Amino acid sequence: MTTTDYDDFAAAYAAENEKGLFNAHYARPAVVGLAGDVTGRRVLDAGCGSGPLMESMRAGGADVAGFDVSAAMVDLARERLGDDADLRVLDLAAPLPYGDGEFDDVICSLVLHYLEDWTAPLVELRRVLRPGGRLVVVVNHPTAYAVVYPDADYFAVTRYTEDYLFDGREVFLTFWHRPLSTMTDAFTRAGFRIGVVSEPPLAPDTPDELRPPGFEGEAFICFLFFVLEAV
């Protein structure tokens, strides 16, 4: 798996996620809303980071498991969730050590856009879901790439790098852009039916100081959210 090495800045990234706009007030509450009532459901967080979504799912009554390619992130998740939490260091680009149909839901938030090839990861995520189970996916919105890079070929799967500040530390993240049609084709080939495509608003409790400059609405082009059904 070729991706950014989060081990180098895990603590800074986790600290930013606790309070930052894109995770604390946008992606995370939107995923919780899309997941709905998870009481009694077995939920896997594929790319769990420091564990905030696992914590939310567990608080909602789910039986949770999670993994991340970053050992440092998994350590932070274990600090959050306790030593008995089902946490592992795993690569989504490799076969997963879970049984067929083991989970009712899989959350894969802000992970797939680090991968050039989605074929094997999606097949594995479908395998570990029971028939009728759900995969909730969050990725960089492909339209944002077209806006930021107007001279690039929107329809080409393209590697690009951007810089971010996490808790005051500058970090360079490398992503793979793909057009919407390439995403949806990958989902259906892997055995999923697309149930929801969402461009949600910010959480109602988003502080004014975190909203983008000149921002007057509640929704903006940032991430794209899917709820997929395993068929």
Secondary structure, 3 states (H helix, E strand, C coil): CCCCCHHHCHHHHHHHHHHCHHHHHHHHHHHHHHHCCCCCCEEEEECCCCCHHHHHHHHCCCEEEEEECCHHHHHHHHHHHCCCCEEEECCCCCCCCCCCCCEEEEEEECCHHHCCCCHHHHHHHHHHEEEEEEEEEEEECHHHHHHHCCCCCCCCCEEEEEEEEECCEEEEEEEEECCHHHHHHHHHHCCEEEEEEECCECCCCCCHHHCCCCCCCCECCCEEEEEEEEC
